[in-house]
Amino acid sequence: MKRLFKIVLNNIPRPILIRLSYVARPILAFFLRGNRYTDPIDGKSYKSFLPYGYGNQRNNVLSPSTLSLERHRLLWLYLQKETDFFKTDTLPALSVTKKLKVLHFAPEQAFYKRFKKLKHLDYITTDLNSPLADVKADICDLPFKDNEFDIILCNHVLEHIPDDTKAMQELFRVLKSGGMGIFQIPQDLSRETTFEDDSITDKKERARIFGQYDHVRVYGRDYFHKLRSIGFRVEEVDYTSAFSEEETQKYCLAKGEIIPVVYK
């Protein structure tokens, strides 16, 4: 199973994988049903989750039903328990002008339809290639006005972008004053500084060094400082610490993952 998943991830383009997953999900969910692990996004339980990873595969991390990974489930729990993202009562008179305007980069399948259904959100998705994107756009040259969005979700995107400084500046530009963003990235917290090397072009070597064939860097702890240098106020939220060991195992979370929550 692990070998098959590794071959599929490294050889089939992501847009095609997204389309194929709609067929695979119900089949996988049926055969793995059980009660040991629970996906908090849809509340369904399984005897095990699936392996995932482009290089070294992690066991028991991919939910069969939502296709969420550890970071997606952690983000869902954070949004649900610590923010007003899902709370319609924060907007007593819902109208187009009163809706929270949300920009979601490279929308994850686990979230896409669920966020679309939230009537109190003006929910816009964007990406260069994703079939789930409403707006095809370059993150370094966004077709949006200054101070346009209340919330920006940009998770596991910046590690793909050669000029991440320009991308961060664009995110800052389109976020409203007082707005919130969540910019998760794969991060090696043992590194003080971010590592990148444009001379590494071989896909296998990139996967070995950067963790995925299409990543261009490995972020260190200085990621938060870089966001602050752009102008964001940054909270480094160690949200897995809010859960017991039993809950962490039940939801298949990665202990110690930091959620970068930013404000303008």
N, C-alpha and C positions, 0 to 999 in steps of 0.2 A: 504493500500500500504506500509506504513512504517513498519508495523508488518511483512508483507510478506518478505520484503527486509532484515529485521533483522534476521529472521529465516533462510533465504537462505544463508546469509553471514556467519552465525555462525555454519552452519551445513554441508555445501557443501565444499569440499576441493578446494583450489584456482585453481589448474590445470583444474579441471572439470568446475569450474565457467568460466574460460577463454574460453573453448570450447563451453559451452552453450550460452555465450554472443553473439557469431557470429549469432546465430539464433534469439536471442531476440532483438538485436539492431535495425534492420530495422522495426520491428513491433512497438517498442516503439517510434521510431522517427516519424513514420507515424501518430500515434495517438496524439502525443504531438506537432505537427508542429504548428507554429505560428510566431509572430514577437516581442515578449517581451524581450527574452533573446537570446544572440548569443554566440555560441562556436567559439572562434577565431581560433581554430585549423583547422576546416573545413569550417568556415564561415556560417554555417547553424543556423537558428533561430527557437525558440520554444516558446510556450505559458508558459511552465514551464519546469524546470529540475526535475530530480528524487531525492528522499531522499536517504541518505547513512549514514552508521555508524554501527559498531559492538556493541556499547553500546548505548549511547544516539545518536539517529539519527538526522542528520542535514537535514533540508528541502532545496529543490531546489538547489542541488549541483552537481548531477551526470548528465552529458550531455547524452541525449538519443542516439546520433549518434557515438561519439568517446569514450564514457564512461570515459571522463576526469572528474577529480575533480578540486576543486579550485586551488590546488598546481600545477596540470598539466597545466592548462590554464595560470597561472602566469609564469611558467617556459617557456612555448612556447613563450609568449609575450617577455620575457626577452631575450631568444635566438634570436628571430626574430629582435628585435629592438636594442639590446645593444651589440651583438656579431657578429662575421663573420661566425657563424655556418652554415647558409644557403647560404652564398655568394660564388658562384663558381668562381667569378672573382678574388678572392684572390689567386687562383692557375692558372696562365695563361697557363701553359702547363701541362694539366692533364695527369698523368701517375700513375702507381702503387706506384712508389717511392715518388711521390709528394702528394699523397692523405693524408688527415688528418686521423690519426688512432684513432678511437673512441672505447672505451670500455663502454658498457652499462649494468649495473647490473639490474636483475629482470625487463626486458624491459616492459614498460607500453604499453598496446594495443593502446592507443591514439597516441603513437609515432612510434611504431615498423615499420609498413609498410612505413610510411612517411620518416623515417630516412634511411631505406633500399634503398629507391629510389634515395637518394642523391648521385650522381655519384662521387662527389669530396671527399666522405668519404669512408674510409676502416672501415666499421661498424661491430663490433663484439659484440654479446650479450652473457651474462653468468648468470647462476643461478644454484642452485642445483636441483630445481624441475620444473621450468617453461617450458612449451612446446615451448615457444618462444626463448629459450636459444640455441645459437650455441654451446657453450662450457659449459658442466656441471662441475661446480667447486665450491670449498669451498673458500669463500672470505678471510679466514684466511690462506689459502695455495694455492695461485694462480699459475696456470701453465704457467705464462708469464715471459718474460725476464725483467730485470731491465730497467727502462727508455724506455718503449716500446710505450706508448700511449700519444698522443697530448691532448686528452680530455677524461675525465672519468665522466660518469653520474652514480651516486649511490644514488638514492632517495628513502627514506622510506625503507631502508634496515638495517641500523646499529642498529636500535631499536630492531631488531630480533636477534642480534648476542650477545651471552654471553660474548665473549672476543672481545669487540669492539676496544680495544687498538691494538690488533694484526691485526684486520681488517684494521684499519687506517694505520698501518705501512705497510701493503701490498699495500694499495692504493698509499701511498707515494712512495714505491719502484718501482711500475710499471709505474708511471706517469713520463713523460719526464721532464727534467729541462726546465723551462719556460712554461710547460703545465698547463692546466686549468682543474679543477674539480668542479662539483656542487653536494653537498652532503646534500640534504634536509632531514629533520627528523621531526616527530611530536614533537613539543617543547612547553613547558609551560614557557613563558617568565616571569611569575610572580615568578618562582623558581630561586633562585640564584644557587643552586646545583642540579645535577642530582640525581634522586631517583631510586634505584633498590633493590630488595629483592628476593633472590633465593628461599626462603622458601614458597613463594606464588605460588602454583602449580595448584589450582583449576581454571578452564578456566573462569568461571563466575566472580570469584574474580579478576583474571588477567584483564579481560575486564573492570571491574569496576575501578580498580586502574590504570592500564597502558593504557586504552583506546582501547585495542584489546587483544583477548585471546592469541595471539602468540607474544606479545611484552614482553620484559624483563626489560624495564626501561622507565622512563619518563625523557627526557632530560630537563635540565634547561639552564640558560644563560652561564654556564661554558662549554657548548659544544664547543663553539668557542675557548675557552682557551685550551681545550684538543687537538683540531686540530692543534693549534699553537705549542703545546708542542711536537707534532709528527714531526714538521718541516715545515708545510704549512704556507704560507702567506694567511691570511683570510680576505675577505671583507664581512661584514654583510650588505647585500643589502635589504633595506626595499622598495621593488619595487612597492608595491601597492600605495605608496605615489606619484608615477609618474602619476597616473590616477585620473581623476575627479570622484566625487561621482556617476555621471551618468554612466561613463564607468565601474566603479567597480560593480555597480548593473547590468549593461548590460551583462558583462562577468561572473557574479556570482563569484567574487573573495573574498578571505578572507582578510579583511583589517589588516595590521600589520604583515603579515607573512614575516619572514626574509628568504631570499635566501642565504645560505652559499656558496659563490664562493671562491674557493681555488686555489692557485698557488704554483708551486714548483720552 
